[in-house]
Amino acid sequence: MKRATSVDVAREAGVSQTTVSFVLNGRSDMGISESTRSQVLSVAKRLGYVPSASARSLKRGRSNIVLCALPTLPVARALEELKEDLSLQLGEAGYACVFVYSGAVTTPLADLLQFLQPDAVLAVGDLTEADRQALGLSAVPFIDGILSPRGPEATAFRQEAIGDLQVTRLVASGRDRIGYAGLSDPVEERFYLPRLDGARKACERLGIAPPVVATLEYTRESAQSALAVWTAGDTRVNGIAAFNDLAALAILAACRVAGVRVPGDVALIGVDDLELAALTSPALSTIRIDVAAATATIVAATLDLLGASSAPPEQPPSTIRFVQRESS
């Protein structure tokens, strides 16, 4: 169906296109009668007329759109919370958040910039060099790599801090030989590798041996293979930091089958604080990511970038906390 234009509204209402423009833009100083104004508004509503976004952007000098470029990632609770909170908090500030999966489309970002005319771009993953050049040429401000290891501190997303906190808590509970459970999934490497790096640095800082690393899949069999490494003589551990709660739950199941006591023989800490983590036996200790607090920092940085904030960005709050349960 053809989209209605201001010409269609003018023809149907029996007035000039200029009159339609004055009415739809709320001009009350042009001597237009109330009956004519009501007629134009009624016709516009009946025809489903929507003013052109590009025309409104040109008139106001802004679109009130923030384009959020997402990488192709497995569905995760934290990512879904991030999207919801970005939409809510940017919406409260008067901006519409438009999401595009940059790794799943063939449309160059430069084309999207012309079509959407965003006021700013937030890249959850890493922008390509071509995308950064396109943004530079279009003068659209952007924040790159929100979830990347090299992402700006203003986003408060530091993956290394998660691995550090896991090891710190394990050592505080009396564990001095740490295993780290990663995932054999290249898509997860943007999270897995910096978290592992944080765990290694924590071990060095605390004066214990580096973590014994084993990678697994979300299966009991691969968790059993990893557990075999962690219960062998030279690589025996008494504390395990898992990449996330799902990996930790797989390890917990493998421990039950192998007769390894948790936390008696080995303490275990996951990441994400899934609802299921509190329902296991023993209940799983984990790291909770405060997505809302992190999002508030991202939004504050975005508004500052747009010159739309009346106050300077605050110091990023801590976005992670330890949830103590029975497994550690």
C-alpha positions as CSV (number, residue, x, y, z in Angstrom):
1,M,0.0,0.0,0.0
2,K,1.3,3.4,-0.9
3,R,2.2,5.6,2.0
4,A,0.1,8.7,2.4
5,T,1.8,12.0,1.8
6,S,1.0,15.6,2.7
7,V,-0.2,16.1,-0.9
8,D,-2.8,13.3,-0.4
9,V,-4.0,15.0,2.8
10,A,-4.2,18.4,1.1
11,R,-6.2,16.9,-1.9
12,E,-8.6,15.0,0.4
13,A,-9.1,18.0,2.8
14,G,-9.5,20.4,-0.1
15,V,-6.8,22.8,1.1
16,S,-3.3,23.7,0.0
17,Q,-0.2,21.6,1.0
18,T,1.1,24.7,2.8
19,T,-2.0,24.8,5.0
20,V,-1.5,21.1,5.8
21,S,2.1,21.8,6.7
22,F,1.1,24.6,9.0
23,V,-1.6,22.6,10.7
24,L,0.6,19.4,11.2
25,N,3.4,21.5,12.6
26,G,1.2,23.2,15.1
27,R,1.4,26.7,13.7
28,S,-1.3,28.8,15.3
29,D,-0.2,32.2,13.9
30,M,-1.2,31.7,10.3
31,G,-4.9,32.6,10.5
32,I,-6.2,29.1,9.9
33,S,-9.7,28.5,11.1
34,E,-10.5,25.8,13.7
35,S,-12.8,24.1,11.3
36,T,-10.0,23.8,8.7
37,R,-7.6,22.7,11.3
38,S,-10.0,20.0,12.5
39,Q,-10.6,18.9,8.9
40,V,-6.9,18.5,8.1
41,L,-6.2,16.6,11.3
42,S,-9.2,14.3,10.7
43,V,-8.1,13.5,7.1
44,A,-4.5,13.0,8.2
45,K,-5.6,10.5,10.9
46,R,-7.9,8.7,8.5
47,L,-5.3,8.3,5.8
48,G,-2.7,7.2,8.3
49,Y,-0.3,10.0,7.4
50,V,3.0,10.0,9.2
51,P,5.5,12.9,8.8
52,S,8.7,11.8,7.1
53,A,11.4,11.0,9.7
54,S,14.1,12.4,7.4
55,A,12.2,15.7,7.0
56,R,11.7,16.0,10.7
57,S,15.4,15.3,11.3
58,L,16.4,17.9,8.8
59,K,14.1,20.5,10.4
60,R,15.2,19.8,14.0
61,G,18.8,18.9,13.2
62,R,18.5,15.6,15.0
63,S,16.6,12.3,14.8
64,N,16.5,11.3,18.5
65,I,17.6,7.8,17.3
66,V,20.5,5.9,18.9
67,L,21.6,3.0,16.8
68,C,22.8,0.1,18.8
69,A,24.9,-2.4,16.9
70,L,24.9,-5.9,18.4
71,P,27.4,-8.7,17.6
72,T,26.1,-12.2,16.9
73,L,26.1,-13.8,20.3
74,P,24.3,-16.7,22.0
75,V,21.2,-15.6,23.7
76,A,22.1,-14.7,27.3
77,R,20.1,-13.1,30.2
78,A,22.6,-10.3,30.6
79,L,22.4,-9.3,26.9
80,E,18.6,-9.3,26.9
81,E,18.6,-7.2,30.1
82,L,21.1,-4.8,28.5
83,K,18.8,-4.3,25.5
84,E,15.7,-3.8,27.6
85,D,17.4,-1.3,29.9
86,L,19.0,0.6,27.0
87,S,15.6,1.0,25.4
88,L,14.0,2.1,28.7
89,Q,16.6,4.5,29.9
90,L,17.3,6.1,26.5
91,G,13.5,6.3,26.0
92,E,13.2,8.2,29.3
93,A,15.8,10.6,28.0
94,G,13.8,11.2,24.7
95,Y,15.8,8.8,22.4
96,A,14.6,5.8,20.5
97,C,17.1,2.9,20.6
98,V,17.2,0.9,17.3
99,F,19.0,-2.4,17.4
100,V,20.7,-4.0,14.5
101,Y,22.7,-7.3,14.5
102,S,25.8,-6.1,12.8
103,G,27.2,-9.6,12.3
104,A,24.1,-11.0,10.8
105,V,23.4,-8.4,8.0
106,T,25.1,-7.5,4.8
107,T,24.0,-3.9,4.8
108,P,27.0,-1.7,5.5
109,L,26.8,0.6,8.5
110,A,27.3,3.5,6.1
111,D,24.0,2.7,4.4
112,L,22.2,2.4,7.7
113,L,23.5,5.8,8.8
114,Q,22.0,7.4,5.7
115,F,18.7,5.6,6.2
116,L,18.2,6.0,9.9
117,Q,20.3,9.2,10.4
118,P,21.1,8.3,14.1
119,D,22.3,10.9,16.6
120,A,24.8,8.4,18.0
121,V,25.9,4.8,17.6
122,L,26.6,2.3,20.4
123,A,28.6,-0.7,19.4
124,V,28.2,-3.6,21.9
125,G,30.8,-5.5,20.0
126,D,33.7,-4.1,18.0
127,L,33.1,-1.9,15.0
128,T,35.1,-2.8,11.8
129,E,37.6,-0.3,10.5
130,A,35.2,0.4,7.6
131,D,32.4,1.2,10.0
132,R,34.6,3.5,12.1
133,Q,35.7,5.4,8.9
134,A,32.0,5.7,7.9
135,L,31.1,7.1,11.3
136,G,34.1,9.5,11.1
137,L,33.0,10.8,7.6
138,S,29.4,11.2,8.7
139,A,30.4,12.9,12.0
140,V,28.1,10.6,14.0
141,P,29.5,10.2,17.5
142,F,29.9,6.7,18.7
143,I,31.0,4.5,21.6
144,D,32.9,1.4,20.4
145,G,33.2,-2.0,22.1
146,I,30.9,-1.8,25.1
147,L,31.4,-5.5,25.8
148,S,34.9,-5.7,24.3
149,P,38.0,-6.2,26.4
150,R,39.3,-3.0,25.0
151,G,36.0,-1.2,25.6
152,P,36.0,2.2,27.3
153,E,36.0,2.3,31.1
154,A,33.0,4.6,30.9
155,T,30.8,1.6,30.1
156,A,31.8,-0.1,33.4
157,F,31.8,-3.5,31.6
158,R,35.2,-5.0,32.7
159,Q,35.2,-8.7,32.0
160,E,38.5,-9.2,33.7
161,A,37.0,-8.1,37.0
162,I,34.7,-11.1,36.9
163,G,37.5,-13.7,36.8
164,D,39.4,-11.7,39.5
165,L,36.4,-11.7,41.9
166,Q,35.8,-15.4,41.4
167,V,39.4,-16.3,42.3
168,T,39.5,-13.7,45.2
169,R,36.4,-15.3,46.7
170,L,37.7,-18.9,46.3
171,V,41.0,-18.0,48.0
172,A,39.2,-16.2,50.8
173,S,37.3,-19.5,51.4
174,G,40.7,-21.3,51.9
175,R,41.2,-22.6,48.3
176,D,44.7,-22.3,47.0
177,R,44.7,-24.4,43.8
178,I,42.3,-23.0,41.2
179,G,40.8,-24.5,38.1
180,Y,39.1,-22.4,35.4
181,A,36.3,-23.8,33.3
182,G,36.1,-22.1,29.9
183,L,34.0,-22.9,26.8
184,S,35.2,-24.4,23.5
185,D,33.1,-21.9,21.6
186,P,34.8,-19.1,19.5
187,V,31.7,-16.9,19.8
188,E,32.2,-16.7,23.6
189,E,35.9,-15.8,23.4
190,R,35.2,-12.1,23.8
191,F,34.0,-12.9,27.3
192,Y,35.9,-16.1,28.1
193,L,39.4,-14.9,27.4
194,P,39.3,-11.6,29.4
195,R,37.6,-13.4,32.3
196,L,40.4,-16.0,32.3
197,D,43.0,-13.2,32.1
198,G,41.4,-11.7,35.2
199,A,41.6,-15.0,37.0
200,R,45.3,-15.5,36.1
201,K,46.2,-12.0,37.3
202,A,44.3,-12.6,40.6
203,C,46.3,-15.8,41.2
204,E,49.5,-13.9,40.6
205,R,48.4,-11.1,42.8
206,L,47.5,-13.5,45.6
207,G,50.7,-15.5,45.3
208,I,49.2,-18.9,44.2
209,A,49.8,-21.0,41.1
210,P,48.1,-20.0,37.8
211,P,44.7,-21.6,37.3
212,V,44.4,-25.0,35.6
213,V,42.4,-24.4,32.5
214,A,40.0,-26.8,31.0
215,T,37.5,-26.0,28.2
216,L,34.1,-27.8,28.0
217,E,30.8,-27.7,26.2
218,Y,27.3,-27.6,27.8
219,T,27.3,-31.4,28.3
220,R,27.9,-33.7,31.2
221,E,30.4,-35.7,29.2
222,S,32.7,-32.7,28.5
223,A,32.3,-31.6,32.1
224,Q,33.4,-35.1,33.3
225,S,36.5,-34.8,31.1
226,A,37.3,-31.4,32.6
227,L,36.8,-32.8,36.1
228,A,39.2,-35.6,35.3
229,V,41.9,-33.0,34.7
230,W,41.1,-31.2,37.9
231,T,41.2,-34.4,40.0
232,A,44.5,-35.7,38.6
233,G,47.6,-35.7,40.8
234,D,49.7,-32.7,39.5
235,T,46.7,-30.7,38.3
236,R,44.4,-31.4,41.3
237,V,42.4,-28.3,42.3
238,N,40.2,-27.4,45.3
239,G,38.4,-24.5,43.8
240,I,36.8,-24.0,40.3
241,A,35.8,-20.7,38.7
242,A,33.4,-21.4,35.8
243,F,32.9,-19.2,32.8
244,N,29.1,-19.0,33.6
245,D,26.4,-20.7,35.5
246,L,25.5,-23.2,32.8
247,A,29.1,-24.4,32.7
248,A,29.1,-24.5,36.5
249,L,25.9,-26.6,36.6
250,A,27.4,-29.1,34.1
251,I,30.5,-29.4,36.5
252,L,28.2,-29.8,39.5
253,A,26.5,-32.7,37.7
254,A,29.8,-34.3,36.8
255,C,31.0,-34.0,40.5
256,R,27.9,-35.8,41.7
257,V,28.5,-38.7,39.3
258,A,32.2,-38.9,40.2
259,G,31.6,-38.7,43.9
260,V,33.5,-35.4,44.2
261,R,32.0,-33.4,47.1
262,V,31.0,-29.8,46.6
263,P,32.2,-27.8,48.5
264,G,34.0,-30.4,50.6
265,D,36.5,-31.5,48.0
266,V,36.1,-28.5,45.6
267,A,34.4,-25.1,45.8
268,L,32.6,-23.9,42.7
269,I,31.6,-20.4,41.6
270,G,29.7,-19.5,38.4
271,V,28.6,-16.3,36.7
272,D,25.2,-14.8,35.8
273,D,23.1,-15.7,38.8
274,L,20.5,-17.6,36.8
275,E,17.3,-18.5,38.7
276,L,18.3,-22.2,38.5
277,A,21.5,-21.5,40.4
278,A,19.7,-21.1,43.7
279,L,17.7,-24.3,43.2
280,T,20.5,-26.8,42.8
281,S,21.9,-29.0,45.6
282,P,24.2,-27.6,46.7
283,A,23.0,-24.1,45.7
284,L,25.5,-22.5,43.3
285,S,27.6,-19.5,44.4
286,T,27.9,-17.0,41.5
287,I,28.8,-13.6,40.3
288,R,25.8,-11.3,39.6
289,I,26.1,-8.7,36.9
290,D,24.2,-5.5,37.7
291,V,23.1,-4.7,34.1
292,A,20.9,-1.8,35.1
293,A,23.7,0.0,36.9
294,A,26.1,-0.6,33.9
295,T,23.4,0.5,31.5
296,A,22.9,3.7,33.4
297,T,26.6,4.5,33.0
298,I,26.4,3.7,29.3
299,V,23.4,6.0,28.9
300,A,25.1,8.8,30.9
301,A,28.2,8.5,28.6
302,T,25.9,8.6,25.5
303,L,24.0,11.7,26.6
304,D,27.3,13.4,27.5
305,L,28.6,12.4,24.0
306,L,25.4,14.0,22.5
307,G,25.7,17.1,24.7
308,A,22.3,16.2,26.1
309,S,23.4,15.8,29.7
310,S,23.3,18.7,32.2
311,A,25.7,16.9,34.6
312,P,29.1,15.3,34.0
313,P,29.1,11.5,33.9
314,E,29.6,10.0,37.4
315,Q,32.3,7.5,38.3
316,P,31.2,4.1,37.0
317,P,29.7,2.1,39.8
318,S,30.7,-1.5,40.5
319,T,28.6,-3.6,38.2
320,I,29.3,-7.1,39.7
321,R,28.8,-8.6,43.1
322,F,29.4,-12.0,44.6
323,V,26.4,-14.1,45.6
324,Q,27.4,-16.5,48.4
325,R,25.7,-19.9,48.4
326,E,26.5,-23.4,49.4
327,S,28.8,-24.5,46.6
328,S,31.7,-22.3,48.0
